[in-house]
Amino acid sequence: MTAHQGAQNFSADEFEAKLAETLAAEERLKGREDFLKLLSHEIRTPLNGVMGMLSLLSRTDISAEQESYIRTARDSGEHLLSMVNDLLDYARIDAGHIELETTRVDLESLLQGVAELLSPRAYSGGIEIVWSLDPQLETIQADEGRLRQILFNLAGNALKFTTTGGVLIHVGLTRAGLIRFSVTDTGPGIPLEARTRIFEEYGQVDPKRDAARYGGAGLGLMIVKKLVAAMGGALTLDSEMGIGSTFAVEFRAPYSLRKKTAAPDMPHEVTLVSVNQSLHEGAKAHLSAYGTEVHLSDTAQGASIILADRSHMAEGPVTAPGPRCLILLTPEQRAEIPKWRELGWAGYLIKPLRRKSLKEQIEALHSQNPNRATARPANDDDERITGADEVKISGEPHVLLVEDNPVNALLAKILLQREGCLVERVCSGEDAIAILPERNFDIVFMDLGLPGIDGLGATRQIRAMNITTPVVALTANAYDEDRRACLQAGMNDFLTKPIEINALRQMLVTWTPKTAQT
């Protein structure tokens, strides 16, 4: 009997019962999803207030002891936030809610962004985080948000368990034409008996020790496993005790190769003065596309072009060993740059190393006369060296803050005022709709979970009135579909609570005309 014939044998009553059962299941799933969104909002909203006020307090005149207490409280808050994110992600995925949105993904931008966001955690622990990309690859067609989530989970785990060396994030092609994402660490390795357990719910390498020592719910790898399965891929682990581990994700996706360009004028080799193998691997991968070898050394003697790792030096700025030397710094060490310049260093690079910046700096040095002591690369490194702290808001941008929660409104208002903004606050979408046609604002920060007309509805009505003022979502909702919904409603950007001051500054720099870098 065919499936069609079988379907015809259902009575009308049976068909209606099946339909009602299906609709009820979908309604339960929708109710669970709505509850999780509400839970996310209700947990993250007060957390935003706690974390934000601690951040403000840390900027006041306090003692070293008080600063230590605040740092501990913020670390605890960040740990709680991480736990909340993992639990909510797991609950949604467990409910079968995995939506994949395929877009064009720029791989260099993805890897660079993940490494740089995780770098403060790496550098505070005295290790490196680096990235590398197959020089042939440029883009793939995949869900960028899910790929970022996978990398954050894998690389975050690697940083948690690595105390020396570093973490390398790599993307390449397999011989079978699959896309391969991998995260390799120099941690302690994973015992054979734990290699299945860690992919299970609440799994830990050592359940008795790890939960107390490292924290976490043991859900990160389970989340990765389910996301990879939804992508039709495979997740593998290769680990050696005392050496480290590699987690790899392989999946099939359309990809584009980088267009061939004229070969740059690069040296045959450069010397990296460091003892960190992870940093060496990253630099080698970046420069291999240009035919430049990177030799690792603990001394700068006899080298022509030198990359010197600041972390390798016991003391502060020292005299350059030659005219063509670059110092590698973390963003936190950028205040030292003038001193390095004074001591004869040709320039600097900010870690994690960016492929484009590394190539440009070395190419500039290679093209200059090695005997000229004043040699300088043509271009400085990336915008990280300016730093968010040095971005100044010229004039007084007029900001409309649409926020009903009094604590979060106070926090946002203080942060915006400290950036030189004039801030007016309203408490509802209706008030925002009423005031915008009558007043000129440079930017609107709009909470999504407003009473009455919510942030999305208010933005739609604002755009329907042909008001083009930039609108930035300011919300505790952290899901990718919320980001997409904001853009579809006419918002320009998305800022997630807890508010980070650097991210807030970047929004002002991006969307208000009255900004300048000094």
C-alpha positions as CSV (number, residue, x, y, z in Angstrom):
1,M,0.0,0.0,0.0
2,T,1.4,3.4,-0.9
3,A,1.8,6.3,1.5
4,H,-0.9,8.1,-0.4
5,Q,-3.3,5.2,-0.1
6,G,-2.5,5.0,3.6
7,A,-3.3,8.6,4.1
8,Q,-6.7,8.2,2.4
9,N,-7.6,5.5,4.9
10,F,-7.6,8.1,7.8
11,S,-11.2,9.0,8.8
12,A,-12.1,12.7,9.1
13,D,-12.1,12.3,12.9
14,E,-8.7,10.7,12.9
15,F,-7.3,13.4,10.6
16,E,-8.7,16.2,12.8
17,A,-7.2,14.5,15.9
18,K,-3.8,14.2,14.2
19,L,-3.9,17.8,13.1
20,A,-5.0,19.0,16.6
21,E,-2.1,17.0,18.1
22,T,0.4,18.5,15.7
23,L,-0.9,22.0,16.3
24,A,-0.8,21.5,20.1
25,A,2.8,20.3,19.9
26,E,3.8,23.3,17.8
27,E,2.0,25.6,20.3
28,R,3.9,24.0,23.2
29,L,7.1,24.5,21.4
30,K,6.2,28.1,20.7
31,G,5.3,28.6,24.3
32,R,8.6,27.1,25.4
33,E,10.5,29.4,23.0
34,D,8.6,32.5,24.3
35,F,9.3,31.5,27.9
36,L,13.0,31.1,27.1
37,K,13.1,34.5,25.5
38,L,11.4,36.0,28.5
39,L,13.8,34.2,30.8
40,S,16.8,35.5,28.9
41,H,15.4,39.0,29.1
42,E,14.6,38.8,32.8
43,I,18.0,37.4,33.8
44,R,20.1,39.6,31.6
45,T,18.3,42.9,32.4
46,P,19.2,43.0,36.1
47,L,22.7,41.5,35.2
48,N,23.1,44.5,32.9
49,G,22.5,46.8,35.9
50,V,24.9,44.9,38.2
51,M,27.7,44.7,35.7
52,G,27.2,48.2,34.5
53,M,27.3,49.8,37.9
54,L,30.4,47.8,38.8
55,S,32.0,49.1,35.7
56,L,31.1,52.7,36.7
57,L,32.3,52.1,40.2
58,S,35.7,50.9,38.9
59,R,36.2,54.2,37.1
60,T,35.9,56.2,40.4
61,D,38.7,57.0,42.8
62,I,39.1,53.7,44.7
63,S,41.9,51.9,46.5
64,A,43.7,48.9,45.1
65,E,41.9,46.7,47.6
66,Q,38.5,48.0,46.5
67,E,39.5,47.5,42.9
68,S,40.3,43.9,43.6
69,Y,36.9,43.4,45.2
70,I,35.2,45.0,42.1
71,R,37.2,42.8,39.7
72,T,36.2,39.7,41.6
73,A,32.5,40.7,41.5
74,R,32.7,41.4,37.8
75,D,34.4,38.1,37.1
76,S,31.6,36.4,39.0
77,G,29.0,38.3,37.0
78,E,30.7,37.4,33.7
79,H,30.8,33.7,34.8
80,L,27.0,33.9,35.6
81,L,26.3,35.5,32.3
82,S,28.2,32.7,30.5
83,M,26.3,30.1,32.4
84,V,23.0,31.7,31.5
85,N,23.9,31.9,27.8
86,D,24.9,28.2,27.7
87,L,21.8,27.1,29.6
88,L,19.5,29.1,27.4
89,D,21.2,28.0,24.2
90,Y,21.1,24.4,25.2
91,A,17.4,24.6,26.1
92,R,16.5,26.2,22.8
93,I,18.6,23.7,20.8
94,D,17.2,20.8,22.8
95,A,13.7,22.0,21.9
96,G,14.7,21.5,18.2
97,H,15.0,25.2,17.6
98,I,18.0,25.4,15.3
99,E,17.5,27.8,12.4
100,L,20.3,28.1,9.9
101,E,20.5,31.2,7.8
102,T,23.0,30.9,4.9
103,T,24.9,34.0,3.9
104,R,28.2,34.9,2.5
105,V,30.8,34.6,5.2
106,D,34.2,36.5,5.0
107,L,36.5,34.0,6.7
108,E,39.3,36.4,7.5
109,S,36.9,38.8,9.2
110,L,35.2,36.0,11.1
111,L,38.5,34.6,12.5
112,Q,39.9,38.0,13.2
113,G,36.8,39.0,15.2
114,V,36.6,35.8,17.3
115,A,40.3,35.9,18.2
116,E,40.3,39.6,19.1
117,L,37.2,39.3,21.3
118,L,38.8,36.4,23.2
119,S,42.2,38.0,23.4
120,P,41.8,39.8,26.7
121,R,41.0,36.5,28.4
122,A,44.1,34.9,26.7
123,Y,46.5,37.7,27.6
124,S,45.3,37.9,31.2
125,G,46.3,34.3,31.5
126,G,49.7,34.8,30.0
127,I,49.0,32.8,26.8
128,E,48.5,33.6,23.1
129,I,45.5,33.3,20.8
130,V,46.2,33.3,17.1
131,W,44.3,32.6,13.9
132,S,45.2,31.3,10.5
133,L,43.4,30.9,7.2
134,D,44.2,28.8,4.1
135,P,45.6,31.5,1.7
136,Q,43.4,30.1,-1.1
137,L,40.1,30.5,0.8
138,E,38.1,33.8,0.9
139,T,34.4,33.2,1.6
140,I,32.0,30.4,2.2
141,Q,28.2,30.2,2.2
142,A,27.1,29.3,5.7
143,D,25.4,30.6,8.9
144,E,27.9,33.1,10.2
145,G,26.2,33.4,13.6
146,R,26.3,29.7,14.2
147,L,30.0,29.4,13.0
148,R,30.9,32.2,15.4
149,Q,29.1,30.4,18.3
150,I,30.9,27.2,17.5
151,L,34.3,28.9,17.5
152,F,33.6,30.9,20.7
153,N,32.6,27.6,22.5
154,L,35.6,25.7,21.3
155,A,38.2,28.4,21.6
156,G,36.7,29.5,25.0
157,N,37.0,26.0,26.3
158,A,40.6,25.8,25.0
159,L,41.6,29.0,26.8
160,K,40.0,27.8,30.0
161,F,42.2,24.7,30.2
162,T,45.4,26.1,28.7
163,T,48.0,27.7,31.1
164,T,51.1,27.9,28.8
165,G,51.6,28.3,25.1
166,G,48.4,29.3,23.3
167,V,45.3,28.5,21.2
168,L,45.3,28.4,17.4
169,I,42.1,28.8,15.4
170,H,42.4,27.6,11.8
171,V,40.2,27.3,8.7
172,G,41.2,25.3,5.7
173,L,40.1,22.9,3.0
174,T,40.4,19.1,3.2
175,R,41.5,16.9,0.3
176,A,37.9,16.0,-0.1
177,G,36.9,19.6,-0.5
178,L,35.3,20.0,2.9
179,I,35.5,23.2,5.0
180,R,37.5,22.4,8.1
181,F,37.4,24.6,11.2
182,S,39.8,23.6,14.0
183,V,40.9,24.9,17.4
184,T,44.2,23.6,18.7
185,D,45.5,24.2,22.2
186,T,48.7,23.5,24.1
187,G,46.8,22.4,27.2
188,P,47.1,19.2,29.3
189,G,45.3,17.0,26.9
190,I,42.1,14.9,27.5
191,P,42.3,11.4,28.9
192,L,41.0,8.6,26.7
193,E,38.2,7.7,29.1
194,A,36.9,11.3,29.1
195,R,36.7,11.8,25.3
196,T,33.2,10.6,25.0
197,R,31.9,12.0,28.3
198,I,32.8,15.6,27.5
199,F,30.3,15.6,24.5
200,E,27.5,14.6,26.8
201,E,25.1,16.8,28.8
202,Y,26.9,18.4,31.7
203,G,30.0,16.5,30.8
204,Q,33.4,17.4,32.3
205,V,36.9,15.9,31.8
206,D,37.1,15.4,35.6
207,P,33.6,16.0,37.1
208,K,34.8,16.3,40.7
209,R,37.5,18.8,39.9
210,D,36.6,20.7,36.8
211,A,33.2,22.2,37.9
212,A,34.8,23.6,41.1
213,R,38.1,24.7,39.4
214,Y,36.9,26.0,36.1
215,G,33.2,26.6,36.5
216,G,30.7,26.1,33.7
217,A,27.7,23.8,33.2
218,G,29.5,21.4,30.9
219,L,27.1,22.2,28.0
220,G,29.5,24.0,25.6
221,L,30.6,21.0,23.7
222,M,27.1,19.5,23.6
223,I,25.9,22.7,22.0
224,V,28.6,22.6,19.5
225,K,27.8,18.9,18.7
226,K,24.2,19.7,18.0
227,L,25.0,22.8,15.9
228,V,27.4,20.8,13.8
229,A,24.9,18.0,13.3
230,A,22.3,20.6,12.1
231,M,24.9,21.8,9.6
232,G,25.4,18.2,8.3
233,G,29.0,18.2,9.6
234,A,31.2,16.1,11.8
235,L,32.9,17.1,15.1
236,T,36.2,15.3,15.9
237,L,38.7,15.3,18.7
238,D,42.4,14.5,18.6
239,S,44.3,14.8,21.9
240,E,47.6,13.8,23.4
241,M,48.3,14.0,27.1
242,G,50.9,16.6,27.9
243,I,50.8,18.0,24.4
244,G,47.4,19.4,23.8
245,S,44.1,18.9,21.9
246,T,42.5,19.7,18.6
247,F,38.8,20.0,18.1
248,A,37.8,20.0,14.4
249,V,34.5,20.6,12.5
250,E,34.2,19.5,8.9
251,F,31.2,20.3,6.7
252,R,30.4,20.8,3.1
253,A,29.6,24.4,1.9
254,P,30.0,26.4,-1.3
255,Y,33.2,28.5,-1.1
256,S,35.1,31.1,-3.2
257,L,38.8,31.3,-3.7
258,R,40.9,34.4,-3.3
259,K,41.7,36.2,-6.6
260,K,45.3,36.1,-7.6
261,T,47.1,39.5,-7.4
262,A,50.5,40.8,-8.2
263,A,53.1,39.3,-5.8
264,P,54.1,41.9,-3.2
265,D,57.8,42.8,-2.6
266,M,58.4,40.6,0.4
267,P,61.6,39.3,2.0
268,H,62.4,35.6,1.9
269,E,62.5,35.4,5.6
270,V,61.9,37.3,8.9
271,T,62.9,36.4,12.4
272,L,60.4,36.1,15.3
273,V,62.0,36.7,18.6
274,S,59.8,34.7,21.0
275,V,59.5,31.3,22.7
276,N,55.8,30.9,21.9
277,Q,55.1,28.2,19.3
278,S,51.5,29.3,18.9
279,L,52.5,32.8,18.0
280,H,55.0,31.3,15.6
281,E,52.4,29.1,13.9
282,G,50.1,32.1,13.4
283,A,52.8,34.3,11.9
284,K,54.0,31.5,9.6
285,A,50.5,30.9,8.3
286,H,49.9,34.6,7.6
287,L,53.2,35.0,5.7
288,S,53.3,31.7,3.9
289,A,50.9,33.1,1.2
290,Y,53.6,35.6,0.3
291,G,56.6,33.2,0.2
292,T,58.1,34.6,3.4
293,E,59.5,32.1,6.0
294,V,59.3,32.9,9.7
295,H,62.2,31.7,11.8
296,L,61.7,31.4,15.6
297,S,64.6,32.5,17.8
298,D,65.2,33.6,21.3
299,T,67.7,36.3,20.1
300,A,67.7,39.0,17.5
301,Q,71.4,38.7,16.6
302,G,72.2,38.6,12.9
303,A,68.6,39.0,11.7
304,S,67.6,41.5,9.0
305,I,63.9,42.1,9.7
306,I,62.8,41.3,13.3
307,L,59.4,40.7,14.9
308,A,60.0,40.9,18.6
309,D,57.4,39.6,21.1
310,R,57.0,42.0,24.0
311,S,55.9,39.1,26.2
312,H,59.4,37.5,25.6
313,M,61.0,40.5,27.3
314,A,61.4,40.6,31.1
315,E,61.8,44.4,31.2
316,G,60.1,47.4,29.6
317,P,61.0,49.2,26.3
318,V,64.6,48.5,25.2
319,T,66.8,49.8,22.4
320,A,66.0,48.3,19.0
321,P,68.7,45.8,17.9
322,G,68.5,47.2,14.3
323,P,66.7,49.7,12.0
324,R,64.1,47.2,10.8
325,C,62.5,45.9,13.9
326,L,58.8,45.7,14.9
327,I,57.6,45.2,18.4
328,L,54.5,42.9,19.0
329,L,52.2,44.3,21.7
330,T,48.9,43.5,23.2
331,P,46.2,46.3,23.0
332,E,46.8,46.9,26.7
333,Q,50.4,47.7,26.1
334,R,49.7,50.5,23.5
335,A,50.7,53.2,26.0
336,E,54.3,52.0,25.5
337,I,54.4,52.8,21.8
338,P,56.0,56.3,22.0
339,K,58.8,54.9,24.2
340,W,59.5,52.1,21.7
341,R,59.6,54.6,18.9
342,E,62.1,56.7,20.8
343,L,64.4,53.7,21.3
344,G,64.7,53.1,17.5
345,W,62.0,50.6,16.8
346,A,60.6,51.0,13.3
347,G,57.0,50.3,14.3
348,Y,54.7,47.9,16.1
349,L,52.0,45.3,15.5
350,I,49.1,44.6,17.8
351,K,48.3,41.0,18.7
352,P,46.4,38.9,17.7
353,L,48.3,39.5,14.5
354,R,46.2,40.5,11.5
355,R,47.4,39.1,8.2
356,K,46.9,42.4,6.2
357,S,48.7,44.5,8.8
358,L,51.6,42.0,9.1
359,K,52.1,41.9,5.4
360,E,52.0,45.7,5.0
361,Q,54.4,46.4,7.8
362,I,57.0,43.9,6.6
363,E,56.6,44.9,2.9
364,A,57.2,48.6,3.9
365,L,60.3,47.7,5.9
366,H,61.7,45.4,3.2
367,S,61.4,48.2,0.6
368,Q,63.4,50.7,2.8
369,N,67.1,51.2,3.1
370,P,68.3,48.9,6.0
371,N,71.0,51.4,6.9
372,R,68.7,54.3,7.4
373,A,68.0,54.4,11.2
374,T,64.8,56.5,10.7
375,A,63.1,53.9,8.6
376,R,59.4,53.6,9.3
377,P,56.6,51.5,7.8
378,A,54.3,53.5,5.6
379,N,51.2,52.6,7.5
380,D,50.5,52.2,11.2
381,D,48.7,49.0,12.3
382,D,44.9,48.7,12.6
383,E,42.4,50.8,14.5
384,R,43.0,48.8,17.7
385,I,46.0,51.1,18.5
386,T,43.8,54.1,18.7
387,G,41.7,52.3,21.2
388,A,38.1,53.0,22.2
389,D,39.4,55.1,25.1
390,E,40.9,57.5,22.6
391,V,37.8,57.9,20.5
392,K,36.4,61.4,21.2
393,I,32.9,62.6,20.4
394,S,33.1,66.1,19.0
395,G,30.2,68.4,19.6
396,E,27.3,67.1,21.7
397,P,25.3,64.3,19.9
398,H,21.7,64.5,20.8
399,V,20.6,61.0,22.0
400,L,17.0,59.7,22.5
401,L,17.1,56.9,25.0
402,V,13.9,54.7,24.9
403,E,14.1,52.5,28.0
404,D,11.5,51.6,30.6
405,N,13.7,50.0,33.2
406,P,14.9,52.7,35.6
407,V,18.2,51.1,36.6
408,N,19.2,50.4,33.0
409,A,18.1,53.8,31.9
410,L,20.2,55.4,34.6
411,L,23.2,53.3,33.6
412,A,22.8,54.1,29.8
413,K,22.3,57.8,30.5
414,I,25.5,58.0,32.6
415,L,27.5,56.2,30.0
416,L,26.2,58.3,27.2
417,Q,26.7,61.5,29.1
418,R,30.3,60.5,29.9
419,E,30.8,60.3,26.1
420,G,29.7,63.9,25.8
421,C,26.1,63.2,24.7
422,L,23.0,65.2,25.5
423,V,20.5,62.5,26.5
424,E,16.7,62.6,26.7
425,R,14.8,59.6,28.0
426,V,11.3,58.3,27.2
427,C,9.8,55.2,28.7
428,S,7.7,53.7,25.9
429,G,7.4,53.2,22.2
430,E,4.4,55.5,22.0
431,D,6.5,58.3,23.5
432,A,9.3,57.8,21.0
433,I,6.9,57.9,18.1
434,A,5.4,61.1,19.4
435,I,8.7,63.0,20.1
436,L,10.8,62.1,17.0
437,P,8.7,64.0,14.4
438,E,8.9,67.1,16.7
439,R,12.6,67.0,17.7
440,N,15.9,66.4,16.0
441,F,18.1,63.6,17.4
442,D,21.4,62.3,16.1
443,I,20.7,58.7,17.3
444,V,18.1,56.6,19.1
445,F,18.9,53.8,21.5
446,M,15.7,51.7,21.6
447,D,15.0,48.9,24.1
448,L,13.0,46.0,22.5
449,G,11.0,44.9,25.6
450,L,9.0,48.1,26.0
451,P,5.4,48.2,27.4
452,G,2.7,48.8,24.9
453,I,4.3,49.2,21.5
454,D,7.6,47.3,21.7
455,G,10.9,48.5,20.2
456,L,10.3,46.7,16.9
457,G,6.8,48.1,16.4
458,A,7.9,51.6,17.3
459,T,10.8,51.5,14.8
460,R,8.5,50.3,12.0
461,Q,6.2,53.3,12.7
462,I,9.1,55.7,12.9
463,R,10.4,54.5,9.5
464,A,6.9,54.7,8.1
465,M,7.0,58.4,8.9
466,N,10.2,58.7,6.8
467,I,12.3,59.5,9.8
468,T,15.9,58.3,9.0
469,T,17.5,58.9,12.4
470,P,19.8,55.9,13.2
471,V,18.1,53.5,15.6
472,V,20.2,51.1,17.6
473,A,18.5,48.2,19.5
474,L,19.5,48.2,23.2
475,T,18.2,44.9,24.6
476,A,18.8,41.9,26.7
477,N,17.7,39.6,23.9
478,A,20.8,37.9,22.5
479,Y,19.6,35.5,19.9
480,D,20.5,35.8,16.2
481,E,16.9,35.9,15.1
482,D,16.4,39.0,17.3
483,R,19.3,40.7,15.5
484,R,17.7,39.8,12.1
485,A,14.3,41.1,13.4
486,C,15.8,44.4,14.4
487,L,17.3,44.9,11.0
488,Q,14.1,43.9,9.2
489,A,12.1,46.4,11.3
490,G,14.4,49.2,10.1
491,M,16.9,49.4,12.9
492,N,20.5,50.2,12.0
493,D,22.4,48.1,14.6
494,F,22.2,46.0,17.7
495,L,23.7,46.4,21.2
496,T,23.4,43.6,23.7
497,K,23.1,44.0,27.4
498,P,25.1,44.0,29.6
499,I,26.4,47.2,27.9
500,E,30.1,47.3,27.2
501,I,31.5,50.8,27.1
502,N,33.7,50.1,24.1
503,A,30.8,48.7,22.1
504,L,28.7,51.7,23.0
505,R,31.4,54.1,21.9
506,Q,31.7,52.2,18.6
507,M,28.0,52.7,18.0
508,L,28.3,56.4,18.5
509,V,31.4,56.5,16.2
510,T,29.6,54.5,13.5
511,W,26.2,56.1,13.5
512,T,26.5,59.8,14.6
513,P,28.0,62.4,12.4
514,K,29.6,64.3,15.3
515,T,32.5,61.9,15.9
516,A,36.2,62.1,15.4
517,Q,39.2,60.1,16.3
518,T,42.1,61.9,17.9
